[in-house]
Amino acid sequence: MFGRKQVKVKEEKDEELMMLVYRVRDQMSAQRKLVATFREVDEQTKAQVALQTGLFDFLYREARTRQIKGELVARVAAEQIAEYRDL
């Protein structure tokens, strides 16, 4: 009775965390590709790439610490693939 809501909240927050991890990973990948096309990269751009990398590492470690279930990861990945197909 008292523990069911807590489980549901954890699952919702885990799903939000995984969506954020995938979103940050995609942004980081796009920034790295963009930086690779430049001959000269200024310090601000390098700092932004480093910040994205650090944010991704933090979120990834948080997801590992929370021990997110594989089914959730698979479901979120499937949603991401479906979202890309719609574009």
Secondary structure, DSSP 8 states (H G I E B T S, - for coil): --SHHHHHHHHHHHHHHHHHHHHHHHHHHHHHHHHHH-SS--HHHHHHHHHHHHHHHHHHHHHHHTT--HHHHHHHHHHHHHHHHH-
